[in-house]
Amino acid sequence: MKVCLMNDSFPPVIDGVVNVMMNYANHLMTDHSAKVIVATPRYPGADYDKYPYPVVPYQSFDTTKLASGYRAGNPFASKAIAQLAAFRPDIIHTHCPASATVLARLLREETAAPIVLTYHTKYDIDIQRAVKIKSAANETIRAMVSNIEACDEVWVVSKGAGESLKALGYSGDYLVMNNGVDFAKGRVDPETVEAVTGQYDLPAGVPVFLFVGRLMTYKGLPLVLDALKLFWEETGRDFRMVFVGKGPDREKLEKQAAENGIAEKCIFVGPIYERDKLRAWNTRADLFLFPSTFDTNGLVVREAAACGLASVLVEGSCAAEGITDGRNGFTIEETPRAMAELLKKVSGGLEHLHEVGQHAMDEIYLSWKDCVDRANERYALVLDEKRRGVLRERRRDFTDLLVTATARSMAEQEKYRRARQTVLEDLKDTAVGMMENIQEAEESVERLFADLGKR
């Protein structure tokens, strides 16, 4: 099977969706002998030749200040589409409903390959954050939903993600396809933990709370800092709060920690991309604090569970799906007081926390191999439905006509570009040949006159 994977980000940018797509690529190739190609907006200085599969970068625009470090891709890239079409994919799997899906739709016009889209996160919140004018933000969200409805099959990473998508106006069906974890199951050895975390002020016997992810206020981090303030003021128990990651709200969070009187107990270590180092932090910590109602899956919660680390989650959130309070994690109301009361309850004896963490490892851990195995089976079913002509009916609107017309225009432009290039190369070859012939003629004349001069 040939699979084209698309996303609006790719290394050097590292985030949860990039991690998902790279695991898809690796396991499809390793476990299912699939051929894979990746399409992504180009990032300056990126090395796209180091991967075991071809990566097709296309034109992008610098929107890093507006979009928290991300660039915007231009999907109307005829050369990139021609490269992808030459690959002849059986399946197009897009992981972002923005430019990647527009590119996917244009590629489908060229290849007739069905499009699978995975809805990973609440993109509407990011859109509203970046686009300050409400009417413009709403139009952007409507365009995103239209893009999603144009796909042949839609996957979501949790039931809550599907409900969120429906709330935005999506009217089609969806299938829950959970993401996996690329961490090996098990805790890291003490020597590695010490090598990674030993440079920080982490006294023995003092509870270590952990957060891993983008430092954004909408992930519930102000709630964490307010809860820790209450916990400290009301119990006097020492603790350390470790934040792993980067994001535009780091300074705001550091300021809040200082105002709450707990700055010395909060450690901001910055982003960590090495997976073994993240495993070491998950092993060193006693409890993972993740009160986010933004995240649709909470992959970091499963990564923590892989290392025997239990999480505190907001009851009813997507990240809390599959969690039984007090058994394989903890759920609370979305308030600082609720978190503070839980921390009071569980921080007195760390043995119980580690027991709940072990249950998390045994019960909610899911490997990437198992996830991609299921995805590969689903790919086959989609292709079978296409062959039998029973692939689900997509809701079509004027954008489909626009995409079709654009694809045809771009195909003609690409044909013209290639024909022009061929003609130019032929002219170049002809010119070079003529120059070589002229040079040979001049050399022959020179040799003739030289011979005559000797006589």
N, C-alpha and C positions, 0 to 999 in steps of 0.2 A: 504494500500500500504506500502511496505517496501522499504526504501530509504537508500542507503549507500552514505554518504557524505565524500569526500576526499579533503585534501589540504596539502600543504607542510609546513604549520605553523598552530599553535593552541595555546591558552593560555598555558604558561605565555606570549608568544609573542602576541601582539595585533597590528593588522593593518587593513586596509580597507577590505581585502579579508577575514580575520578571522571574522570580524564583519558581513560580508555578510553570511558566512557559518553558523554562530551561529543563525542568524535571520531565515535562511532557516530551521534549525533544530527546533527551538522553534515554528515557525508558522505552519510548517508541522504537528507537534505533537498536538498543541493547536487547530488549525482551521480545520484540515483535518483528525485527528485521525490516522495519519501515524505513523508507527514504524520507528525509525531512529537509525542508527549506524554511528559512525565517525571513520575515520582512519587518523592518523597523525604520523609524525616522533616523537620519544620520546625526550622530553626535560628534563634534569636532575632536580629533585626536583618538578616536576609538579604533581599535584593531579588530577588524571583522574577519580576518583571515585565520584566526587561531582556533576556531571552533571546528568540531568534527562534521559539521554540516554547513552548506553555503548560507551566508547571511547577505541579504539584499538591502542595503541602506538606501533610502530615498530622501529627497530634499526636505529640509526642516527649517523652521524659523525659531529664533531665540525668544522664547517666552518664559525663560527660567525665573525671572523676577516675578512675573505674574502668576506662574503655575508651580511654585515651590520647587524649582530646579528642573522642571520638565520642558522639553522642546515640543513644538507643535509640528506635526508632519504635514506635508503637502501630498495628499493621496493621488492627485492628478499628475502622476509621474509615469509618462508613457514608456520610458526606457525600463523602469523597474517592473512595470506590468508585463512588458515583453519578456523580461528575464524570468519572471514567475510563471508566465504562460508557457514558456519553453520547457519548464519543469514538468508540465502536465499533471498537476495535483489531482488526486482522487477526492480529497477532502480539504476544505479551507477552514481552519479553526482560528477565529479571531478572539482575542482576550480583552478587547477594549471597544466600546461602542462608538468611538469617535472616528478619527481619520483612518485607523486600522480597518474599521468595518466598511467605510467608503471604498477603500482600496480593495477589500474583499469582494464587494459588490461589483466593482469594475472588472476584477479578475474572473468572477463567475460569468460575466458576459462573454469573456474570451474562451473559457474552458468548460463551462456548464457544470463545474464541480459544486456540490452543495456546500453551504456555509453553516458551520456550527459556531455559535457565540456563547462564551461563558461570561456571565454577569458576576463580577467579583466584588464590587464595592458600591457604596452609595455615591455615585458620580454626581448626583444632583447637589450634594452638599459642597463638593469641590467647585462645581460650576457657580453656585451662589456665592461662594467665597471669592472666586476670581472675577466674576461679572457683577459689579455693584448695582447696575441698573436692573431692577426687578423684571421689567418687561423683556429686556434682552436675555436675562437668565432663563426666564420661562420659555422663550422661543428656542433657546439652545437646548433646554431639556426636552422640548417637544421634538426637535430634530433628532436628538439622541434616541428617543423612544421609537421614532419612525425608522431609524437605522436598525434598531433591534428587531422590529417587526418584519423587516425585509429579509431576515435570516431564515434559513430552512429549519433550524432547530435551535432552541435556546436552553442553555444549562445555567443553573444558579448554584452557588456553593453552600446554600442553606435554605431551609424553608422560609426563614425570615427575610432572606435576600429576595426570594420570589414574591413575598408579600409587599416588600418595598417597591419592587419593580411594578407590580400591579397598581400600587398607590400613585405611581407617576403617570398612569394612563395606558400601560401596556395591556393589550387585550388578548394576547396569544397564550399558548400553553408553555410550560417550562418543565424541566426535569432537574431534580436535585442530584448534583454530582459533587460529592465532597472532595476537597483538596486533601492531599496527604502531607507527610512530613519526611524530609530527607535526612533527619537525624536518626542514627542508629538507636534502637531502644536500649536504655541502660544509662547508669550514672557514669560520669567520667572519673578516672582514677585520681586520688588525692594529690599526687605529684603534679599532674597537669592543671588541676584546679589552683594549686598554690602558685604555679608559674604564671597563670593568667591573672589571678585576682590578688596575689600576695602584696602587690605594691600599694594597695588601697587600705584605708583605715577600716578594717572589718574585724573587730574584737571577737574572740571566741565566746560562744554562748549568747551573743547579742543577735536578735533576729535580723535577718537580711531580707528586705522586701525588694522586688525586682519589677521593672517595666522594660519591655523591648518593643521598639517601633518608632514611627515618626513622632516627633515631639510637636504635637498639635493639640490645642486646647479642646477640640471637639472629641478627642479620644478619652475624655473624662479625667485628664491629669490635674486640673484645678481641684476637682473633688478629692483626689488622692492627697494632695498637699493640705487641704483643709481637714481631712480626716486624720492625717498624721499630727497636725497641730493639736486637735482635740485629744488624741491618744497620748501625746507627750504631756500636755498640760494636766490631764486628769489621772494619769498613772505614774508619770515620772520614769517609766521604763525606757531604757536606752534602745535604740534601733538604728539601722542604716537603710536608706532608700536609694537604690541604684537605678539610674535611668540610662539605658543603652539605646542610642539612636541620635538622629539629628532632625532638625525641622525649624521652620520659621518662628516657632513660639518658644524656643529654648530660653532666650533672655527673659521673656515674660514669666516663665515658670521659675527661673532662678530668682527673679525679683520677688515672686510670691513666696518662695521658700524662705527668703530672708525676712520678709514682712511677717511671716508666721513664726519666726524664731527657731527654725529648724534647718537653716542653711548648712550648718556644720554636719548635720546628719544625712544630708542629701548629696549624692555623688553622681555627677554627669560625666560619663566616660566617653561620650561621643559614639559615632557609628562603629560597629564591628561587623566585618563582612566574612571573616573566616568562621566557618561553621563549627569547627572544634572549639574555638574560643567562646562562641555563644553557648555551646553545650556545657562548657566549664562554668559559665555564669549561672546557667540554669541548675547546675548541680550544686553550686555554692549557696544559692538562695534558699530561703525557707518558705517563701510564699510569693506567688506572682500576682500582682495587682493590675487588673485589666477591666476597669468599669466603663468600657466603651460601648455605646449604643450605636456608634457609627459603623463599626466593622461588621461585615456580613458573614464572616466565617471565623475570624480569630485564629488564624494559622499559628500564631505565636503561642496560643494556649495549648495546642497539640504538640508544639515543639517543647514546651515546658513539661508537658505530661510525659514525653518520651524520656525525659531525664528524672522522672519521679517527682516533679514539682507541681503542686496543686495551685489552682488559680482562684481568685475572688472575682466574681462576675456579677453583672446586673441581671437580676431575675427577669426573664422574658426576652433578653437580648439574643441576637443571633449567636454570639460567642458562647452563650450558656446552653445552647441546644445539646442534649445528651449528658448534661451535668445533673447529678443528684446531690442536693445540698448536704454536706457533711459526709458524703460517701466518696466521691471522686472529684470534689471541688466544693466551692462555697458560693452561694448566691445571696445577694442583698438588694434592698431597695436602692434607688439611685440618689442617695444622699450622703454627705460626709458623716453624719451622725451614725447611719447604719454601718458604714465601713469601720468607723472608729469603734463601735460596740463589738463588731466581729473581731477586730484586731485585739481588743482587750481580752476577749474570750479565748482566743487561740494562741496568743503569744506567750502565755505562761508556761505551756509545756510543748516543746517543739516536736516531741515524739509523735503526737497525734497528727501534726501537720505532715510529717514524713509518711505516716500510715495512709493518709488521704492521698498523698502524692503517689504512693505505690499503686493505689487503686486507679488513679488517673492513668498511670502507665499501662496498667493491665486492661483498662476498659475503654478509653477514648483515643488511644494511639492508633493511627492509621498510616500505613506505609505508602509511599508514592508508587511503588510497584503495584500494589493492589488497586490504587486509584486509576492508574494508566491502563491496567489490564481491563478494567471495566469500561474505560473510555474507548479503548480499541474495539471492544465488543460492540459498543454503541455506534462507532464509526461504520462498522460492517453492516449493522442494521439499517442505518441511514442510506448507505449505498444500495442495499437490497431493496429498500422502499423506492429509491429513485429508479432502479432498473425495472421494477414492477409498476411504476407510474402511480404509486400511492403515497408519495411524500406529501406531508401535510400541506394544505393550501395556505399560502402566505397572503396576508392582507396587502394589497397593492395600492399605491397612491401615485401622485404625479412625480414623486422622486424616482420611482422606478423608470418612468419614461425618460427622465433627465439623465439617470445613470446609463441607461441603454444608449441614448443619443451621444452622451459624452464618451462612452466606451468605443463606439463606432468611430467617432471623430479622432480619438486618440490612436486607435488602431491604424486609421488612414495616415495620421501624422507619423506614426512609427514606420509604416511601410515607405512613406516618402523619405524619411530620415535615412532608412537603410538603403533605399535606392540611390539617394544622393551620395551616401558614403561609398557605395559600390562604384558609382560613376567617377567620383573623385579619386578613388584608389586606382581605377583603371587608367584615368588620365595621368595620375602620378606615375604608374608603371610605364605608360606609353612615353611620358616625358623623360623618365629615367632611361628608358631604352633608346630614345632618340639621342639623348646626351651621350650615352655610351657609344652609339654608332658614330656620332660626330667625332668623339674623342679618338675612336679607332681609326676613322678616316684621316684625321689630322696626323696621327702617329704614322700612318702609312705614307702620307705625302712627305713627312719629314724624313722617313727612311729612304724614300725614293730620291730626294734631293741630296741626301747624304751619300748615296751610292753614286749618283752622277758626279758629285764633287770629287770622289776618289778616282774617277776615270781620267 
